[in-house]
Amino acid sequence: MDDIEITPEVDFHTDIITETIEIEEQSNASENDQPEDSLEVPDDEEHRNDALKSVQNDWNNYEIISTRYQSDIEISTIAVLQSGDALKYAPDIIKDNHEIVFLAVTEPSCHGKPFEYASERLQKDKDLVLLAIKQNGLLLQYASDELKSDYEVVSTAMKQNGLSLQYACEEFKNNYNLVQIGISSRIDTIKYASNEIQNDKDFFMKFVKKRGRILQYGSGILKNDYDIVIAAVTNYGESLQYASQELKNNHDIVMTAVKQNGASLRYASQDLKNDYKIVMTASQIMVNH
């Protein structure tokens, strides 16, 4: 068989096909080598608007939207304006935003509680701390150690709630003025005071005369002190229950207690519960009341 002669025309078409294939291969390789961030990013505005509307309708949705939108200043602001508690679900960048934390702490329904979720940096902010503890003194626990040693901060907290003394520095737990401020709002403040103050008879006497119930928070020494206990039961007969066993068997103290409140007899020793004069006095008081 004769060899097929390749004409110039056939050779031309062969070259065209070969070049076309090479170009397509180069094009595909170029597309595959393209970095991801050079690809077109779809428009995110619609998704953001959906998150925004969701939080506008109900701040609770702030908890379930993506972190990307929780980090959005406008969306976070809308959430905390509805409820400061939304700050609990915010990412760190929002918890460190002074304006948003301020809005959360001042949102009326939460009474300052969102301060608990503020960043460590903002928990060192004295103005922000004062703003929170004026609403709830117990929020002192979240303040920095430095501010727990600040007299203005601690006294402000204790005026609102004396129990905030438990979060103050040790020095302030032995400060008579601060303990007195605390007792004026909560008599049980004294249980967080230093041992020195808890055993100070003169200091304790000032309060027990007017608020006999405070005897329950007195030290064992004071609960066994005749002067303290007689003062307590004179003001509030049933504080007899907090007296030592020895003084529950003291005739004068029990008689004083039942004269103030006949029901106090139930806290007397067994011997005095059978004492004719005491029993008659208690019965008469209860009948008259």
Backbone as CSV, one residue per row, in Angstrom:
resi,resn,N_x,N_y,N_z,CA_x,CA_y,CA_z,C_x,C_y,C_z
1,MET,0.854,-1.194,0.000,0.000,0.000,0.000,0.876,1.224,0.000
2,ASP,0.430,2.191,-0.741,1.210,3.422,-0.816,1.053,4.219,0.453
3,ASP,2.102,4.918,0.858,2.040,5.779,2.046,1.097,6.934,1.783
4,ILE,0.291,7.319,2.869,-0.645,8.451,2.740,0.144,9.721,2.815
5,GLU,-0.082,10.533,1.904,0.648,11.808,1.856,-0.103,12.828,2.687
6,ILE,0.553,13.423,3.648,-0.052,14.475,4.469,0.111,15.778,3.754
7,THR,-1.019,16.324,3.416,-0.997,17.576,2.668,-0.780,18.717,3.624
8,PRO,-0.318,19.840,3.167,-0.145,21.029,4.025,-1.430,21.426,4.722
9,GLU,-2.605,21.188,4.032,-3.897,21.604,4.636,-4.199,20.785,5.874
10,VAL,-3.947,19.444,5.799,-4.184,18.564,6.953,-3.242,18.910,8.086
11,ASP,-1.985,19.174,7.757,-0.997,19.530,8.768,-1.379,20.805,9.492
12,PHE,-1.996,21.770,8.784,-2.435,23.036,9.386,-3.515,22.799,10.426
13,HIS,-4.507,21.959,10.069,-5.616,21.681,11.007,-5.127,20.933,12.238
14,THR,-4.143,20.068,12.021,-3.588,19.316,13.161,-2.924,20.257,14.165
15,ASP,-2.217,21.238,13.659,-1.571,22.226,14.530,-2.598,23.028,15.326
16,ILE,-3.705,23.392,14.663,-4.760,24.174,15.335,-5.345,23.389,16.494
17,ILE,-5.655,22.132,16.295,-6.260,21.285,17.337,-5.306,21.147,18.514
18,THR,-4.010,20.904,18.189,-2.996,20.743,19.240,-2.877,22.010,20.084
19,GLU,-2.861,23.162,19.449,-2.758,24.437,20.164,-3.969,24.678,21.045
20,THR,-5.162,24.309,20.499,-6.409,24.512,21.273,-6.390,23.678,22.549
21,ILE,-5.940,22.428,22.425,-5.879,21.541,23.599,-4.905,22.094,24.643
22,GLU,-3.747,22.570,24.169,-2.749,23.123,25.091,-3.277,24.341,25.814
23,ILE,-3.999,25.209,25.091,-4.568,26.419,25.718,-5.577,26.061,26.788
24,GLU,-6.457,25.059,26.497,-7.474,24.650,27.474,-6.819,24.064,28.726
25,GLU,-5.757,23.262,28.500,-5.056,22.669,29.653,-4.420,23.741,30.526
26,GLN,-3.821,24.749,29.901,-3.202,25.847,30.639,-4.244,26.647,31.414
27,SER,-5.396,26.839,30.750,-6.477,27.602,31.402,-6.982,26.889,32.645
28,ASN,-7.188,25.555,32.516,-7.668,24.779,33.668,-6.650,24.782,34.801
29,ALA,-5.377,24.659,34.432,-4.319,24.670,35.456,-4.273,26.008,36.161
30,SER,-4.465,27.077,35.397,-4.452,28.421,35.974,-5.584,28.611,36.959
31,GLU,-6.778,28.091,36.631,-7.938,28.219,37.527,-7.720,27.426,38.811
32,ASN,-7.120,26.227,38.664,-6.886,25.395,39.848,-5.847,25.984,40.777
33,ASP,-4.899,26.727,40.218,-3.821,27.323,41.015,-4.235,28.635,41.672
34,GLN,-5.413,29.159,41.339,-5.851,30.460,41.854,-6.079,30.376,43.361
35,PRO,-5.539,31.294,44.195,-5.754,31.265,45.650,-7.227,31.479,45.991
36,GLU,-7.654,30.860,47.132,-9.060,30.920,47.520,-9.566,32.334,47.714
37,ASP,-8.759,33.196,48.346,-9.231,34.530,48.661,-9.341,35.422,47.433
38,SER,-8.886,34.894,46.275,-9.051,35.686,45.063,-10.364,35.349,44.378
39,LEU,-11.028,34.265,44.891,-12.329,33.915,44.333,-13.371,34.914,44.794
40,GLU,-14.432,35.023,44.072,-15.488,35.984,44.391,-16.242,35.540,45.638
41,VAL,-16.385,36.422,46.641,-17.096,36.115,47.883,-18.558,36.528,47.726
42,PRO,-19.498,35.610,48.021,-20.907,35.962,47.867,-21.303,37.078,48.822
43,ASP,-22.272,37.850,48.449,-22.727,38.987,49.240,-23.281,38.503,50.576
44,ASP,-22.764,39.046,51.708,-23.163,38.610,53.055,-24.251,39.506,53.651
45,GLU,-24.593,40.569,52.976,-25.516,41.557,53.534,-26.871,40.953,53.888
46,GLU,-27.343,40.047,53.064,-28.655,39.437,53.313,-28.648,38.626,54.602
47,HIS,-27.565,37.868,54.820,-27.464,37.061,56.040,-27.363,37.957,57.276
48,ARG,-26.624,39.037,57.164,-26.491,39.970,58.284,-27.838,40.588,58.625
49,ASN,-28.586,40.963,57.607,-29.914,41.555,57.830,-30.845,40.564,58.496
50,ASP,-30.727,39.303,58.120,-31.556,38.272,58.757,-31.220,38.180,60.251
51,ALA,-29.925,38.195,60.576,-29.499,38.131,61.983,-29.975,39.359,62.742
52,LEU,-29.864,40.511,62.104,-30.287,41.771,62.720,-31.780,41.752,63.039
53,LYS,-32.583,41.330,62.072,-34.042,41.280,62.271,-34.408,40.252,63.333
54,SER,-33.674,39.162,63.345,-33.940,38.109,64.330,-33.735,38.626,65.751
55,VAL,-32.646,39.357,65.962,-32.349,39.903,67.294,-33.303,41.052,67.625
56,GLN,-33.694,41.818,66.643,-34.663,42.894,66.872,-35.991,42.330,67.363
57,ASN,-36.364,41.186,66.835,-37.628,40.551,67.222,-37.550,39.935,68.613
58,ASP,-36.377,39.385,68.951,-36.219,38.725,70.250,-34.729,38.638,70.581
59,TRP,-34.321,39.313,71.640,-32.900,39.344,71.994,-32.342,37.955,72.264
60,ASN,-33.208,37.004,72.645,-32.732,35.643,72.922,-32.080,35.007,71.701
61,ASN,-32.438,35.481,70.516,-31.845,34.947,69.298,-30.368,35.318,69.169
62,TYR,-29.947,36.293,69.965,-28.533,36.688,69.947,-27.644,35.511,70.346
63,GLU,-28.189,34.643,71.185,-27.422,33.494,71.657,-27.136,32.504,70.526
64,ILE,-28.017,32.416,69.547,-27.906,31.357,68.544,-27.370,31.816,67.190
65,ILE,-27.242,33.121,66.978,-26.662,33.569,65.713,-25.154,33.296,65.731
66,SER,-24.533,33.329,64.578,-23.111,33.000,64.497,-22.252,34.039,65.221
67,THR,-21.066,33.613,65.607,-20.132,34.513,66.291,-19.828,35.734,65.442
68,ARG,-19.845,35.541,64.137,-19.568,36.650,63.217,-20.538,37.796,63.444
69,TYR,-21.808,37.453,63.628,-22.822,38.498,63.816,-22.928,38.920,65.279
70,GLN,-22.546,38.024,66.200,-22.490,38.414,67.614,-21.397,39.458,67.832
71,SER,-20.435,39.495,66.946,-19.342,40.465,67.036,-19.689,41.790,66.367
72,ASP,-20.871,41.848,65.797,-21.325,43.065,65.112,-21.790,44.090,66.158
73,ILE,-21.239,45.282,66.127,-21.550,46.319,67.130,-23.035,46.654,67.138
74,GLU,-23.606,46.858,65.974,-25.022,47.248,65.907,-25.926,46.143,66.435
75,ILE,-25.676,44.916,66.031,-26.512,43.797,66.474,-26.364,43.589,67.980
76,SER,-25.145,43.686,68.495,-24.910,43.527,69.933,-25.597,44.632,70.726
77,THR,-25.555,45.834,70.202,-26.198,46.967,70.879,-27.693,46.762,70.976
78,ILE,-28.298,46.315,69.890,-29.745,46.057,69.880,-30.098,44.986,70.906
79,ALA,-29.245,43.968,71.015,-29.507,42.871,71.961,-29.457,43.348,73.409
80,VAL,-28.399,44.064,73.791,-28.259,44.461,75.201,-29.239,45.557,75.596
81,LEU,-29.728,46.321,74.634,-30.732,47.330,74.951,-32.066,46.667,75.312
82,GLN,-32.305,45.495,74.762,-33.515,44.744,75.127,-33.328,44.056,76.479
83,SER,-32.143,43.470,76.647,-31.819,42.818,77.923,-30.305,42.777,78.088
84,GLY,-29.843,43.332,79.180,-28.404,43.318,79.450,-27.844,41.913,79.531
85,ASP,-28.703,40.935,79.814,-28.251,39.553,79.922,-27.672,39.020,78.611
86,ALA,-27.978,39.695,77.513,-27.443,39.255,76.222,-25.916,39.281,76.227
87,LEU,-25.339,40.105,77.085,-23.877,40.214,77.149,-23.242,38.867,77.501
88,LYS,-23.980,38.038,78.178,-23.498,36.710,78.569,-23.068,35.901,77.349
89,TYR,-23.748,36.100,76.228,-23.504,35.294,75.037,-22.583,35.984,74.030
90,ALA,-22.130,37.155,74.386,-21.291,37.930,73.465,-19.874,37.375,73.414
91,PRO,-19.194,37.528,72.280,-17.781,37.134,72.197,-16.925,38.113,72.995
92,ASP,-15.694,37.752,73.239,-14.805,38.554,74.077,-14.648,39.988,73.575
93,ILE,-14.631,40.154,72.268,-14.428,41.502,71.716,-15.561,42.445,72.111
94,ILE,-16.765,41.909,72.257,-17.925,42.720,72.665,-17.917,42.926,74.178
95,LYS,-17.501,41.921,74.913,-17.431,42.037,76.373,-16.364,43.036,76.804
96,ASP,-15.515,43.395,75.879,-14.462,44.368,76.159,-14.785,45.732,75.545
97,ASN,-15.994,45.874,75.034,-16.425,47.141,74.439,-17.120,47.972,75.523
98,HIS,-16.508,49.091,75.897,-17.011,49.878,77.029,-18.442,50.351,76.815
99,GLU,-18.761,50.821,75.640,-20.092,51.375,75.381,-21.164,50.303,75.488
100,ILE,-20.885,49.119,74.947,-21.877,48.046,74.992,-22.037,47.519,76.416
101,VAL,-20.936,47.359,77.132,-21.021,46.894,78.524,-21.757,47.926,79.376
102,PHE,-21.498,49.201,79.122,-22.212,50.264,79.839,-23.719,50.142,79.613
103,LEU,-24.119,49.926,78.375,-25.550,49.793,78.054,-26.146,48.561,78.742
104,ALA,-25.378,47.484,78.786,-25.857,46.256,79.421,-26.035,46.446,80.928
105,VAL,-25.055,47.084,81.552,-25.088,47.282,83.006,-26.210,48.238,83.410
106,THR,-26.528,49.192,82.557,-27.566,50.179,82.895,-28.954,49.768,82.400
107,GLU,-29.050,48.637,81.722,-30.364,48.165,81.263,-31.189,47.828,82.501
108,PRO,-32.334,48.482,82.695,-33.064,48.452,83.980,-33.448,47.078,84.509
109,SER,-33.820,46.163,83.648,-34.352,44.892,84.138,-33.305,43.986,84.762
110,CYS,-32.033,44.269,84.517,-30.970,43.363,84.986,-30.276,43.834,86.261
111,HIS,-30.545,45.062,86.681,-30.009,45.575,87.946,-28.482,45.422,88.056
112,GLY,-27.804,45.705,86.967,-26.348,45.709,86.987,-25.689,44.361,86.796
113,LYS,-26.453,43.271,86.823,-25.885,41.916,86.782,-24.962,41.657,85.588
114,PRO,-25.207,42.224,84.405,-24.311,41.951,83.270,-22.849,42.319,83.510
115,PHE,-22.584,43.104,84.553,-21.189,43.434,84.871,-20.376,42.161,85.096
116,GLU,-21.044,41.132,85.523,-20.400,39.834,85.747,-19.705,39.329,84.482
117,TYR,-20.244,39.684,83.314,-19.725,39.152,82.055,-18.732,40.091,81.369
118,ALA,-18.481,41.233,81.968,-17.553,42.196,81.367,-16.135,41.616,81.344
119,SER,-15.332,42.136,80.464,-13.945,41.670,80.364,-13.161,42.029,81.629
120,GLU,-12.047,41.379,81.819,-11.199,41.655,82.975,-10.750,43.114,82.981
121,ARG,-10.509,43.641,81.802,-10.086,45.038,81.702,-11.173,45.975,82.217
122,LEU,-12.405,45.715,81.853,-13.500,46.598,82.266,-13.905,46.375,83.719
123,GLN,-13.578,45.224,84.268,-13.851,44.989,85.683,-12.849,45.735,86.568
124,LYS,-11.889,46.381,85.926,-10.955,47.253,86.642,-11.353,48.719,86.504
125,ASP,-12.414,48.977,85.752,-12.874,50.340,85.496,-13.721,50.810,86.683
126,LYS,-13.195,51.723,87.483,-13.866,52.132,88.724,-15.253,52.704,88.473
127,ASP,-15.397,53.549,87.457,-16.701,54.154,87.177,-17.732,53.099,86.820
128,LEU,-17.305,52.116,86.048,-18.219,51.043,85.649,-18.575,50.166,86.845
129,VAL,-17.603,49.913,87.699,-17.843,49.122,88.917,-18.838,49.846,89.827
130,LEU,-18.643,51.141,90.028,-19.562,51.915,90.877,-20.970,51.894,90.305
131,LEU,-21.062,51.963,88.996,-22.359,51.926,88.335,-23.080,50.607,88.622
132,ALA,-22.317,49.524,88.622,-22.899,48.202,88.860,-23.274,47.989,90.317
133,ILE,-22.372,48.311,91.233,-22.618,48.001,92.649,-23.650,48.917,93.289
134,LYS,-23.912,50.057,92.687,-24.989,50.910,93.199,-26.339,50.229,92.988
135,GLN,-26.385,49.337,92.014,-27.609,48.589,91.744,-27.643,47.266,92.505
136,ASN,-26.465,46.674,92.669,-26.369,45.391,93.368,-24.984,45.282,93.993
137,GLY,-24.931,45.510,95.282,-23.644,45.525,95.987,-22.865,44.238,95.870
138,LEU,-23.558,43.115,95.699,-22.881,41.823,95.625,-22.041,41.671,94.360
139,LEU,-22.240,42.566,93.392,-21.424,42.525,92.179,-19.976,42.923,92.465
140,LEU,-19.716,43.337,93.691,-18.338,43.640,94.085,-17.436,42.430,93.863
141,GLN,-18.022,41.250,93.932,-17.227,40.028,93.764,-16.528,39.958,92.410
142,TYR,-17.057,40.682,91.409,-16.476,40.618,90.064,-15.503,41.767,89.795
143,ALA,-15.389,42.671,90.741,-14.450,43.785,90.577,-13.020,43.276,90.751
144,SER,-12.080,44.026,90.254,-10.670,43.647,90.391,-10.253,43.691,91.862
145,ASP,-9.185,43.003,92.194,-8.683,43.002,93.576,-8.329,44.412,94.034
146,GLU,-7.826,45.203,93.128,-7.478,46.584,93.465,-8.699,47.364,93.930
147,LEU,-9.813,47.180,93.237,-11.030,47.916,93.601,-11.710,47.321,94.836
148,LYS,-11.437,46.078,95.134,-11.954,45.487,96.372,-11.214,46.041,97.582
149,SER,-10.152,46.786,97.318,-9.390,47.448,98.375,-9.588,48.959,98.334
150,ASP,-10.566,49.406,97.556,-10.867,50.826,97.420,-12.031,51.169,98.359
151,TYR,-11.791,52.061,99.305,-12.807,52.355,100.326,-14.108,52.859,99.717
152,GLU,-14.004,53.753,98.761,-15.218,54.305,98.133,-16.047,53.195,97.471
153,VAL,-15.370,52.317,96.774,-16.057,51.225,96.085,-16.725,50.287,97.089
154,VAL,-15.978,49.860,98.094,-16.512,48.903,99.063,-17.646,49.513,99.895
155,SER,-17.490,50.748,100.323,-18.547,51.383,101.120,-19.816,51.563,100.290
156,THR,-19.651,51.870,98.997,-20.812,52.004,98.110,-21.537,50.673,97.989
157,ALA,-20.773,49.608,97.824,-21.366,48.273,97.716,-22.100,47.899,98.998
158,MET,-21.513,48.215,100.132,-22.095,47.812,101.407,-23.332,48.625,101.773
159,LYS,-23.418,49.833,101.286,-24.639,50.611,101.512,-25.809,49.968,100.788
160,GLN,-25.500,49.353,99.658,-26.552,48.690,98.889,-26.862,47.306,99.468
161,ASN,-25.809,46.603,99.877,-25.993,45.264,100.459,-24.792,44.952,101.349
162,GLY,-25.049,44.903,102.638,-23.970,44.683,103.597,-23.198,43.393,103.381
163,LEU,-23.845,42.400,102.771,-23.178,41.113,102.570,-22.023,41.188,101.580
164,SER,-21.921,42.309,100.890,-20.795,42.469,99.961,-19.464,42.535,100.719
165,LEU,-19.523,42.674,102.043,-18.301,42.684,102.851,-17.487,41.417,102.624
166,GLN,-18.158,40.330,102.325,-17.458,39.046,102.128,-16.473,39.097,100.962
167,TYR,-16.669,40.061,100.037,-15.798,40.155,98.864,-14.744,41.252,99.001
168,ALA,-14.802,41.985,100.102,-13.830,43.056,100.327,-12.494,42.466,100.777
169,CYS,-11.471,43.277,100.725,-10.159,42.829,101.192,-10.207,42.577,102.706
170,GLU,-9.278,41.810,103.222,-9.265,41.434,104.632,-9.191,42.655,105.550
171,GLU,-8.472,43.649,105.134,-8.335,44.863,105.946,-9.688,45.492,106.238
172,PHE,-10.553,45.532,105.232,-11.857,46.173,105.392,-12.810,45.343,106.251
173,LYS,-12.550,44.056,106.376,-13.393,43.217,107.224,-13.137,43.519,108.703
174,ASN,-12.089,44.282,108.951,-11.772,44.692,110.319,-11.962,46.199,110.488
175,ASN,-12.745,46.789,109.583,-13.007,48.221,109.623,-14.386,48.443,110.267
176,TYR,-14.399,49.030,111.445,-15.650,49.202,112.186,-16.670,50.039,111.418
177,ASN,-16.220,51.085,110.759,-17.154,51.946,110.017,-17.849,51.174,108.903
178,LEU,-17.074,50.386,108.175,-17.651,49.619,107.072,-18.618,48.552,107.586
179,VAL,-18.241,47.877,108.648,-19.125,46.852,109.200,-20.421,47.480,109.692
180,GLN,-20.324,48.642,110.286,-21.518,49.342,110.761,-22.414,49.743,109.596
181,ILE,-21.807,50.200,108.511,-22.581,50.534,107.311,-23.327,49.296,106.810
182,GLY,-22.624,48.177,106.811,-23.229,46.942,106.324,-24.377,46.467,107.189
183,ILE,-24.206,46.535,108.492,-25.248,46.071,109.413,-26.515,46.902,109.287
184,SER,-26.368,48.155,108.912,-27.556,49.008,108.767,-28.470,48.513,107.644
185,SER,-27.901,47.772,106.698,-28.733,47.231,105.616,-29.006,45.743,105.787
186,ARG,-28.051,45.025,106.395,-28.201,43.589,106.624,-27.530,43.230,107.942
187,ILE,-28.324,42.761,108.918,-27.735,42.448,110.215,-26.752,41.281,110.134
188,ASP,-26.931,40.427,109.126,-26.035,39.272,109.015,-24.676,39.636,108.406
189,THR,-24.476,40.912,108.132,-23.167,41.381,107.661,-22.065,40.983,108.628
190,ILE,-22.385,41.005,109.902,-21.350,40.797,110.920,-20.684,39.426,110.817
191,LYS,-21.350,38.475,110.193,-20.737,37.144,110.095,-19.519,37.149,109.169
192,TYR,-19.361,38.218,108.384,-18.196,38.335,107.502,-17.137,39.281,108.063
193,ALA,-17.422,39.833,109.244,-16.457,40.730,109.878,-15.319,39.910,110.497
194,SER,-14.266,40.599,110.864,-13.114,39.921,111.478,-13.505,39.343,112.834
195,ASN,-12.719,38.420,113.322,-12.963,37.832,114.646,-12.923,38.901,115.734
196,GLU,-12.074,39.875,115.543,-11.970,40.958,116.524,-13.303,41.683,116.669
197,ILE,-13.924,42.011,115.547,-15.197,42.735,115.588,-16.323,41.830,116.071
198,GLN,-16.313,40.579,115.629,-17.368,39.647,116.043,-17.370,39.425,117.553
199,ASN,-16.229,39.611,118.190,-16.133,39.386,119.643,-16.108,40.684,120.446
200,ASP,-16.338,41.800,119.762,-16.309,43.101,120.438,-17.671,43.349,121.102
201,LYS,-17.721,43.200,122.403,-18.980,43.292,123.149,-19.623,44.676,123.021
202,ASP,-18.848,45.716,123.183,-19.406,47.072,123.124,-19.984,47.377,121.746
203,PHE,-19.279,46.969,120.722,-19.748,47.193,119.348,-21.037,46.416,119.102
204,PHE,-21.053,45.158,119.518,-22.218,44.303,119.293,-23.432,44.795,120.070
205,MET,-23.175,45.310,121.260,-24.269,45.769,122.118,-25.074,46.886,121.458
206,LYS,-24.415,47.741,120.695,-25.110,48.845,120.025,-26.220,48.343,119.122
207,PHE,-26.015,47.185,118.552,-26.983,46.650,117.593,-27.988,45.703,118.235
208,VAL,-27.531,44.908,119.177,-28.405,43.905,119.758,-29.533,44.539,120.579
209,LYS,-29.306,45.736,121.105,-30.355,46.431,121.855,-31.534,46.802,120.965
210,LYS,-31.237,47.083,119.705,-32.286,47.520,118.785,-32.779,46.405,117.863
211,ARG,-31.916,45.417,117.676,-32.260,44.329,116.766,-31.794,43.018,117.382
212,GLY,-32.629,42.504,118.281,-32.260,41.315,119.037,-31.910,40.109,118.179
213,ARG,-32.493,40.043,116.984,-32.231,38.898,116.099,-30.747,38.755,115.736
214,ILE,-30.010,39.845,115.848,-28.599,39.794,115.457,-27.805,38.836,116.338
215,LEU,-28.381,38.429,117.461,-27.686,37.495,118.343,-27.300,36.212,117.608
216,GLN,-28.093,35.827,116.639,-27.803,34.580,115.909,-26.453,34.635,115.186
217,TYR,-25.988,35.861,114.900,-24.722,36.009,114.187,-23.566,36.364,115.120
218,GLY,-23.858,36.387,116.404,-22.808,36.684,117.373,-21.870,35.494,117.559
219,SER,-20.729,35.753,118.086,-19.768,34.673,118.350,-20.249,33.828,119.525
220,GLY,-19.645,32.680,119.692,-20.002,31.823,120.819,-19.793,32.526,122.143
221,ILE,-18.779,33.367,122.203,-18.494,34.117,123.427,-19.651,35.055,123.757
222,LEU,-20.154,35.773,122.777,-21.234,36.738,123.017,-22.574,36.047,123.273
223,LYS,-22.767,34.885,122.692,-24.011,34.147,122.934,-24.049,33.583,124.356
224,ASN,-22.917,33.617,125.013,-22.845,33.149,126.392,-22.603,34.308,127.352
225,ASP,-22.784,35.537,126.841,-22.594,36.739,127.661,-23.958,37.202,128.176
226,TYR,-24.100,37.262,129.498,-25.390,37.606,130.105,-25.906,38.959,129.601
227,ASP,-25.076,39.975,129.602,-25.510,41.324,129.222,-26.006,41.370,127.777
228,ILE,-25.287,40.688,126.907,-25.669,40.666,125.491,-26.994,39.937,125.310
229,VAL,-27.124,38.787,125.911,-28.326,37.963,125.722,-29.554,38.620,126.357
230,ILE,-29.400,39.221,127.535,-30.555,39.879,128.165,-31.015,41.061,127.324
231,ALA,-30.073,41.741,126.697,-30.419,42.853,125.804,-31.149,42.338,124.568
232,ALA,-30.696,41.201,124.069,-31.315,40.620,122.868,-32.746,40.188,123.136
233,VAL,-32.986,39.457,124.218,-34.329,38.942,124.485,-35.282,40.047,124.936
234,THR,-34.744,41.127,125.467,-35.589,42.274,125.828,-36.182,42.900,124.564
235,ASN,-35.382,42.913,123.507,-35.855,43.468,122.239,-36.672,42.454,121.440
236,TYR,-36.225,41.214,121.458,-36.878,40.173,120.666,-36.770,38.863,121.425
237,GLY,-37.862,38.495,122.116,-37.856,37.339,123.008,-37.352,36.055,122.382
238,GLU,-37.708,35.825,121.120,-37.353,34.551,120.494,-35.868,34.440,120.135
239,SER,-35.127,35.501,120.351,-33.673,35.385,120.151,-33.067,34.500,121.233
240,LEU,-33.891,34.092,122.210,-33.453,33.140,123.232,-32.914,31.865,122.573
241,GLN,-33.442,31.536,121.418,-33.022,30.309,120.721,-31.529,30.335,120.354
242,TYR,-30.959,31.543,120.275,-29.556,31.658,119.869,-28.603,31.735,121.057
243,ALA,-29.165,31.799,122.249,-28.328,31.892,123.447,-27.661,30.544,123.736
244,SER,-26.626,30.590,124.533,-25.944,29.344,124.920,-26.874,28.495,125.783
245,GLN,-26.578,27.214,125.885,-27.398,26.319,126.700,-27.421,26.788,128.156
246,GLU,-26.313,27.310,128.588,-26.231,27.789,129.972,-27.226,28.918,130.216
247,LEU,-27.301,29.864,129.270,-28.201,31.008,129.470,-29.660,30.680,129.147
248,LYS,-29.904,29.623,128.435,-31.284,29.169,128.232,-31.846,28.581,129.526
249,ASN,-30.942,28.364,130.457,-31.348,27.837,131.762,-31.252,28.909,132.839
250,ASN,-31.104,30.179,132.398,-31.022,31.290,133.337,-32.426,31.858,133.543
251,HIS,-32.880,31.849,134.780,-34.263,32.240,135.089,-34.567,33.664,134.644
252,ASP,-33.690,34.606,134.930,-33.929,36.009,134.569,-34.043,36.195,133.050
253,ILE,-33.159,35.530,132.348,-33.156,35.679,130.883,-34.425,35.068,130.286
254,VAL,-34.785,33.900,130.708,-35.974,33.245,130.147,-37.228,34.036,130.512
255,MET,-37.314,34.508,131.752,-38.476,35.301,132.161,-38.577,36.573,131.317
256,THR,-37.463,37.211,131.063,-37.448,38.420,130.230,-37.919,38.094,128.821
257,ALA,-37.474,36.956,128.303,-37.831,36.543,126.945,-39.338,36.286,126.829
258,VAL,-39.913,35.559,127.769,-41.339,35.222,127.660,-42.227,36.446,127.909
259,LYS,-41.739,37.406,128.676,-42.498,38.646,128.861,-42.585,39.432,127.549
260,GLN,-41.554,39.300,126.735,-41.558,39.986,125.443,-42.370,39.194,124.425
261,ASN,-42.263,37.875,124.506,-42.991,37.004,123.581,-43.179,35.653,124.259
262,GLY,-44.415,35.334,124.600,-44.702,34.098,125.330,-44.211,32.850,124.610
263,ALA,-44.181,32.904,123.276,-43.751,31.735,122.496,-42.274,31.421,122.698
264,SER,-41.563,32.330,123.316,-40.129,32.110,123.551,-39.891,30.961,124.516
265,LEU,-40.912,30.571,125.254,-40.774,29.495,126.236,-40.235,28.223,125.593
266,ARG,-40.568,27.996,124.329,-40.146,26.754,123.676,-38.625,26.632,123.538
267,TYR,-37.919,27.757,123.723,-36.463,27.723,123.590,-35.750,27.639,124.943
268,ALA,-36.527,27.641,126.006,-35.941,27.555,127.345,-35.472,26.132,127.634
269,SER,-34.649,25.995,128.652,-34.202,24.658,129.053,-35.398,23.857,129.553
270,GLN,-35.246,22.547,129.611,-36.356,21.707,130.050,-36.776,22.051,131.483
271,ASP,-35.817,22.372,132.320,-36.140,22.712,133.705,-37.035,23.943,133.764
272,LEU,-36.691,24.974,132.986,-37.468,26.212,133.043,-38.793,26.118,132.289
273,LYS,-38.908,25.160,131.405,-40.208,24.943,130.753,-41.223,24.400,131.766
274,ASN,-40.706,23.908,132.880,-41.570,23.384,133.940,-41.649,24.318,135.137
275,ASP,-41.071,25.514,134.989,-41.101,26.499,136.071,-42.475,27.183,136.075
276,TYR,-43.170,27.109,137.216,-44.555,27.595,137.298,-44.670,29.079,136.930
277,LYS,-43.841,29.921,137.492,-43.931,31.360,137.242,-43.673,31.694,135.771
278,ILE,-42.687,31.023,135.224,-42.348,31.289,133.817,-43.479,30.815,132.905
279,VAL,-43.984,29.645,133.164,-45.063,29.094,132.330,-46.312,29.973,132.416
280,MET,-46.684,30.415,133.609,-47.865,31.261,133.789,-47.678,32.611,133.077
281,THR,-46.491,33.159,133.192,-46.202,34.433,132.539,-46.315,34.291,131.019
282,ALA,-45.745,33.221,130.492,-45.783,32.987,129.052,-47.230,32.802,128.579
283,SER,-47.996,32.058,129.329,-49.407,31.786,128.971,-50.198,33.086,128.974
284,GLN,-49.992,33.890,129.982,-50.722,35.161,130.095,-50.393,36.092,128.928
285,ILE,-49.129,36.163,128.584,-48.701,37.017,127.466,-49.361,36.558,126.170
286,MET,-49.352,35.240,125.926,-49.925,34.709,124.670,-51.438,34.915,124.627
287,VAL,-52.101,34.816,125.760,-53.548,35.042,125.790,-53.856,36.499,125.464
288,ASN,-53.098,37.396,126.011,-53.306,38.830,125.788,-52.985,39.280,124.360
289,HIS,-52.162,38.479,123.695,-51.792,38.825,122.324,-52.557,37.991,121.321
